[in-house]
Amino acid sequence: MPNHSSCRLVCSTSLLFATFYFVQAHIKHLSISFYFNMEFHKFRIRSYEGQSDRAQVENLERKCEVAELDNELVGVIQGSIKVVTVQGHPPKDLAKVGYVLGLRVSQNHRRKGIGSSLVTTLEEWFISNDVDYAYMATEKENHASTNLFINKFHYTKFRTPSILVNPVNHHSFKFSSNIEISRLKIEQAESLYRRFMGSTEFFPNDIGNILKNKLSLGTWMAYYKDDINIGPNGQIPKSWAMLSVWNSGEIFKLKLGKVPFCCLLYTKSWCLIDKIFPCLKLPTLPDFYNPFGFYFMYGVYHEGPFSGKLVRALCQFVHNMAKENKDEKVKIIVTEVGGRDELNHHIPHWKLLSCPEDLWCIKALKNEGLSINTFHELTKTSPTRALFVDPREV
Ligand SMILES: CC(C)(COP(=O)(O)OP(=O)(O)OC[C@H]1O[C@@H](n2cnc3c(N)ncnc32)[C@H](O)[C@@H]1OP(=O)(O)O)[C@@H](O)C(=O)NCCC(=O)NCCS
């Protein structure tokens, strides 16, 4: 099995098979693993088939509204498996985790057990692949989802990272001429990540695959030009910061649906002021009513007394890069950091667009003593600890 694999299941009104397949890094289908029949009242669960299901799944995800016709998709779920850092997990602080994402059931078919059936099937796939823990993320106000996972499937609240969102506006940022930003080679980035973030919770053991993925646009490091620690042999500067950028817009585009009139008015008038008085360099709220892409900044790390300013400079650098990318219509830059992490202060974001508490829940899938002990440690420790958020799961 590859070190990061995933599957997508759909529930339809009249199909017969459940098929699982492995996908590497969300891009490449590796193999069909196995088939089985599963009858669920009048519904059937089967695997996702890229070409034929795509439009229906997009429709389901967009509005969660699908008409009740034969062969209609009525539910979908995705899952991925990988090895990550979990402190205290034997033997080497590494655990196999399964991530649950994209659970959707069409509105007309809810409360009939379809969501539960999809979760059960995905958990069975995890268990058959020797997964230690299943985890998922949701908004804490999503009562249907929290009831389903916490009350019915016994997941435990575990972390509450913040999703920070910054709009891309028309103006480029200029940062101090004393700051140098240089692009790292994939091998350099991997080595720095393993050295400095290897013990961060949920750090993916296959970091190299993420960095090599075609959606990963690169890794950049910032430091002060006059830092006396930078030597010819590439020593680590005294203060430095790094981050990587993932082009999420290449997989899916976002769009605001119905918005309140006041919000529309606010955006339009703000844009107008910006056009009339460009010298004010107002941070504009972009047009979110047409499909747009976004960049996800991952692996944000900083060290040293003045490194906060370097994180800010890197974020501004990414902003300028997004502004230049006219093809992808990148309108926001997103990142996710451990709750109350000091990084929140250094990463530019709009509170209005951000989510202060994304709720992560976890469940131990093995009942052996060691796993259960680690699980208790994991759920007891401060929910504000730093987390590595995998861009493949965004
Ligand atoms: C969340 C969702 C997938 C549930 O699907 P479903 O097929 O209706 O779920 P089930 O019928 O299996 O319900 C299982 C349990 O979930 C909880 N639940 C489901 N819908 C609920 C609701 N509207 N309010 C409160 N609890 C709810 C209940 O505990 C329910 O058990 P019960 O029916 O015995 O009381 C569905 O509401 C949905 O697609 N929502 C929009 C997308 C979403 O929020 N996805 C989750 C992201 S993590």
The ligand as an SDF file (V2000), in Angstrom:
LIG
                    3D

 48 50  0  0  0  0  0  0  0  0999 V2000
  -24.3200   15.4110    8.4150 C   0  0  0  0  0  0  0  0  0  0  0  0
  -25.0610   14.5510    7.3900 C   0  0  0  0  0  0  0  0  0  0  0  0
  -24.0300   13.8890    6.4630 C   0  0  0  0  0  0  0  0  0  0  0  0
  -25.8690   13.4490    8.1270 C   0  0  0  0  0  0  0  0  0  0  0  0
  -26.3740   12.5380    7.1630 O   0  0  0  0  0  0  0  0  0  0  0  0
  -27.6810   11.6400    7.4930 P   0  0  0  0  0  0  0  0  0  0  0  0
  -27.7690   10.6040    6.4050 O   0  0  0  0  0  0  0  0  0  0  0  0
  -28.8440   12.4960    7.6940 O   0  0  0  0  0  0  0  0  0  0  0  0
  -27.2580   10.9780    8.8670 O   0  0  0  0  0  0  0  0  0  0  0  0
  -27.9760    9.7490    9.5920 P   0  0  0  0  0  0  0  0  0  0  0  0
  -29.3790    9.5920    9.1060 O   0  0  0  0  0  0  0  0  0  0  0  0
  -27.0960    8.5730    9.4650 O   0  0  0  0  0  0  0  0  0  0  0  0
  -28.0110   10.2990   11.0840 O   0  0  0  0  0  0  0  0  0  0  0  0
  -27.1110    9.8100   12.0480 C   0  0  0  0  0  0  0  0  0  0  0  0
  -27.1410   10.6770   13.3000 C   0  0  0  0  0  0  0  0  0  0  0  0
  -26.6190   11.9670   13.0170 O   0  0  0  0  0  0  0  0  0  0  0  0
  -27.2920   12.9300   13.8410 C   0  0  0  0  0  0  0  0  0  0  0  0
  -27.9970   13.8680   12.9710 N   0  0  0  0  0  0  0  0  0  0  0  0
  -28.1800   13.7780   11.6300 C   0  0  0  0  0  0  0  0  0  0  0  0
  -28.8210   14.8640   11.1710 N   0  0  0  0  0  0  0  0  0  0  0  0
  -29.0590   15.6440   12.2400 C   0  0  0  0  0  0  0  0  0  0  0  0
  -29.6790   16.9180   12.4000 C   0  0  0  0  0  0  0  0  0  0  0  0
  -30.1910   17.5800   11.3710 N   0  0  0  0  0  0  0  0  0  0  0  0
  -29.7190   17.4490   13.6390 N   0  0  0  0  0  0  0  0  0  0  0  0
  -29.1950   16.8200   14.6940 C   0  0  0  0  0  0  0  0  0  0  0  0
  -28.5940   15.5920   14.6110 N   0  0  0  0  0  0  0  0  0  0  0  0
  -28.5380   15.0270   13.3950 C   0  0  0  0  0  0  0  0  0  0  0  0
  -28.2640   12.1740   14.6820 C   0  0  0  0  0  0  0  0  0  0  0  0
  -27.5950   11.8120   15.8690 O   0  0  0  0  0  0  0  0  0  0  0  0
  -28.5220   10.9500   13.8250 C   0  0  0  0  0  0  0  0  0  0  0  0
  -28.9650    9.8330   14.5780 O   0  0  0  0  0  0  0  0  0  0  0  0
  -30.5690    9.6240   14.7860 P   0  0  0  0  0  0  0  0  0  0  0  0
  -31.2060    9.8160   13.4370 O   0  0  0  0  0  0  0  0  0  0  0  0
  -30.6080    8.2370   15.3040 O   0  0  0  0  0  0  0  0  0  0  0  0
  -30.9700   10.6880   15.7580 O   0  0  0  0  0  0  0  0  0  0  0  0
  -26.0510   15.4140    6.5460 C   0  0  0  0  0  0  0  0  0  0  0  0
  -26.8830   16.1450    7.4340 O   0  0  0  0  0  0  0  0  0  0  0  0
  -25.3750   16.3810    5.5890 C   0  0  0  0  0  0  0  0  0  0  0  0
  -25.0280   16.0070    4.4540 O   0  0  0  0  0  0  0  0  0  0  0  0
  -25.1650   17.6110    6.0000 N   0  0  0  0  0  0  0  0  0  0  0  0
  -24.5440   18.6550    5.1720 C   0  0  0  0  0  0  0  0  0  0  0  0
  -23.0510   18.3750    4.9560 C   0  0  0  0  0  0  0  0  0  0  0  0
  -22.2880   18.2140    6.2630 C   0  0  0  0  0  0  0  0  0  0  0  0
  -22.4800   18.9820    7.1870 O   0  0  0  0  0  0  0  0  0  0  0  0
  -21.3890   17.2000    6.3010 N   0  0  0  0  0  0  0  0  0  0  0  0
  -20.6040   16.8960    7.4770 C   0  0  0  0  0  0  0  0  0  0  0  0
  -19.2760   17.5290    7.3480 C   0  0  0  0  0  0  0  0  0  0  0  0
  -18.1570   16.7990    8.4750 S   0  0  0  0  0  0  0  0  0  0  0  0
  1  2  1  0
  2  3  1  0
  2  4  1  0
  2 36  1  0
  4  5  1  0
  5  6  1  0
  6  7  2  0
  6  8  1  0
  6  9  1  0
  9 10  1  0
 10 11  2  0
 10 12  1  0
 10 13  1  0
 13 14  1  0
 14 15  1  0
 15 16  1  0
 15 30  1  0
 16 17  1  0
 17 18  1  0
 17 28  1  0
 18 19  1  0
 18 27  1  0
 19 20  2  0
 20 21  1  0
 21 22  1  0
 21 27  2  0
 22 23  1  0
 22 24  2  0
 24 25  1  0
 25 26  2  0
 26 27  1  0
 28 29  1  0
 28 30  1  0
 30 31  1  0
 31 32  1  0
 32 33  2  0
 32 34  1  0
 32 35  1  0
 36 37  1  0
 36 38  1  0
 38 39  2  0
 38 40  1  0
 40 41  1  0
 41 42  1  0
 42 43  1  0
 43 44  2  0
 43 45  1  0
 45 46  1  0
 46 47  1  0
 47 48  1  0
M  END
$$$$
